[in-house]
């Protein structure tokens, strides 16, 4: 009987400790997120920017450039902004456009000084629903790149009025290391 009680207590302590570690990681992420906000406000307009244009019958061709192009034969599929802050790491903001115009995704990626992903704030406006929606997702990662919390909210488009209806969801695309992002080699060559 004593052995069962001790085993149960030990199990509860291990379980509670795991939650405490996750909570402390999330508190640190939220603290860093707050630190980033004034930096983003001050540097976003002047930070490095890259654009991915597609063309062809099925948009099978694409190219990255550091300039916005005004060419009717090219369709903007992604716009990337990146800020490097020595004390915090890297902030990457990606606008992703659908070729049909049925959805738009804005994703903010937060990487630490070692270029490892720790937080994603993803926001989609979509018309693939009973009524237009805004979907927000927050993904929190630990230092090993494991997803430790995944939050999702659904609103009437561009409001904070929560709604519970069917819609065509999209996956949150992310790379656990900054150097794996599509634009990275173009950014490194520009530095």
ChimeraX attribute file (.defattr): number of C-alpha atoms within 10 A of each C-alpha:
attribute: neighborCount
match mode: 1-to-1
recipient: residues
	/A:1	6
	/A:2	7
	/A:3	8
	/A:4	9
	/A:5	10
	/A:6	11
	/A:7	12
	/A:8	12
	/A:9	12
	/A:10	12
	/A:11	12
	/A:12	12
	/A:13	12
	/A:14	12
	/A:15	11
	/A:16	12
	/A:17	12
	/A:18	11
	/A:19	13
	/A:20	12
	/A:21	12
	/A:22	17
	/A:23	14
	/A:24	11
	/A:25	18
	/A:26	19
	/A:27	12
	/A:28	12
	/A:29	18
	/A:30	14
	/A:31	11
	/A:32	16
	/A:33	15
	/A:34	11
	/A:35	12
	/A:36	18
	/A:37	10
	/A:38	11
	/A:39	14
	/A:40	16
	/A:41	9
	/A:42	10
	/A:43	13
	/A:44	16
	/A:45	10
	/A:46	10
	/A:47	13
	/A:48	17
	/A:49	21
	/A:50	20
	/A:51	21
	/A:52	22
	/A:53	21
	/A:54	20
	/A:55	16
	/A:56	11
	/A:57	7
	/A:58	8
	/A:59	13
	/A:60	8
	/A:61	11
	/A:62	14
	/A:63	13
	/A:64	17
	/A:65	15
	/A:66	16
	/A:67	10
	/A:68	13
	/A:69	13
	/A:70	9
	/A:71	9
	/A:72	7
	/A:73	9
	/A:74	17
	/A:75	19
	/A:76	21
	/A:77	19
	/A:78	19
	/A:79	21
	/A:80	21
	/A:81	19
	/A:82	22
	/A:83	20
	/A:84	17
	/A:85	14
	/A:86	9
	/A:87	8
	/A:88	16
	/A:89	18
	/A:90	22
	/A:91	24
	/A:92	19
	/A:93	22
	/A:94	19
	/A:95	18
	/A:96	18
	/A:97	17
	/A:98	13
	/A:99	14
	/A:100	7
	/A:101	9
	/A:102	12
	/A:103	18
	/A:104	18
	/A:105	20
	/A:106	19
	/A:107	22
	/A:108	19
	/A:109	22
	/A:110	26
	/A:111	21
	/A:112	21
	/A:113	14
	/A:114	11
	/A:115	16
	/A:116	21
	/A:117	27
	/A:118	24
	/A:119	26
	/A:120	22
	/A:121	17
	/A:122	21
	/A:123	21
	/A:124	23
	/A:125	19
	/A:126	22
	/A:127	17
	/A:128	14
	/A:129	12
	/A:130	10
	/A:131	13
	/A:132	17
	/A:133	23
	/A:134	23
	/A:135	22
	/A:136	18
	/A:137	17
	/A:138	17
	/A:139	19
	/A:140	22
	/A:141	21
	/A:142	18
	/A:143	11
	/A:144	10
	/A:145	14
	/A:146	12
	/A:147	13
	/A:148	15
	/A:149	14
	/A:150	11
	/A:151	10
	/A:152	11
	/A:153	14
	/A:154	20
	/A:155	18
	/A:156	18
	/A:157	18
	/A:158	12
	/A:159	10
	/A:160	11
	/A:161	10
	/A:162	14
	/A:163	14
	/A:164	9
	/A:165	12
	/A:166	10
	/A:167	16
	/A:168	9
	/A:169	11
	/A:170	11
	/A:171	7
	/A:172	15
	/A:173	8
	/A:174	15
	/A:175	13
	/A:176	18
	/A:177	15
	/A:178	21
	/A:179	14
	/A:180	12
	/A:181	12
	/A:182	13
	/A:183	22
	/A:184	14
	/A:185	12
	/A:186	13
	/A:187	17
	/A:188	9
	/A:189	7
	/A:190	9
	/A:191	6
